[in-house]
Amino acid sequence: MNSRSIQDIAKAANVSVGLFYNYYKSKNDILLQQYVKADEIFNEFVSNGIKGCTSKEKIKNYMLFYIEFVEEQPFDFIKILYNNSNTLFIKEGRAMQTLLNPIIEEAIDAGEITVPMKVNEINEYLYQGMRGLIFHWCLYNGSFDIYKRAEKYLDLMIKAL
């Protein structure tokens, strides 16, 4: 979780190091807690119904919700989260990612997606594109409208399917 020490985190949170350890075993536990929270938010989003007349529109709206979710987080946290040593992104079975699979399956069944790729490959393709965009946004300190750029890139990515 970046090079920040427990002391740095405790200081930034205005708590003692001892209090930090009352709630977390390690810095990684902070990230795990956020992943659980994110999965709950995505479960709720899907249970409320994803808007879109076609499955491809639903896929786009799902991924734009992901971008909105990222934008709502503290920017410093996002900069810590999006780095190449955070292997929590590749943890299989997370709701945030698996909830997209039935929508992709629906698009394949409806003939909207015709590329010879498996559902998981398409899911990974979409998430790789958006994570790359988020990483780029972090590199540029949030200096561009990530949502507008995501809309543009998703149109291109989804059209290719």
C-alpha positions, 0 to 999 in steps of 0.5 A: 500500500505505497510506501507510507508507514503505519505511523504516517497513516495514523498521523494522517488519521489523527489516531495513535499507532496503537489505535490503528492496530486495534482496528487493523492488523496491517495496512493491507487490511484497510484495502480489504475493508474498502474492497468489501464495501465496494462489493456491497455498493455494486451488489446494491447497484445491480439489484436496483437494475442497470439502465439500458435498452441493450445489453451493451448499454447496460455494460457501458452503464455498469462500467461508468458506475465503476468510474463514478465510484472511483471518483467519489473516493478520496483522490489520495486513497485512489492514488495509493490503491492504483499501483502495480503492487496491489494484487487485490485487483486480481483476486477472483470472485469479487462481486464488483467483477462477477456481477458484470458477467451475466450482463456480458452473457446476455449480450452474447446470447442476444448476438450483441457481442460476437467476438470469439472471447469468453465471458471472463476475457471480456470482463477482464478486457473492460476492467483492464481498460478502465483501470488503465484509465484510472491509473493514467488519471492518477498520474495526471493528478486528476487533471482531466474529466475521467468520466467523459474520457471513460464514456469515449473509451467505453464506446470504442471498447464495447463497439469492438466486441 
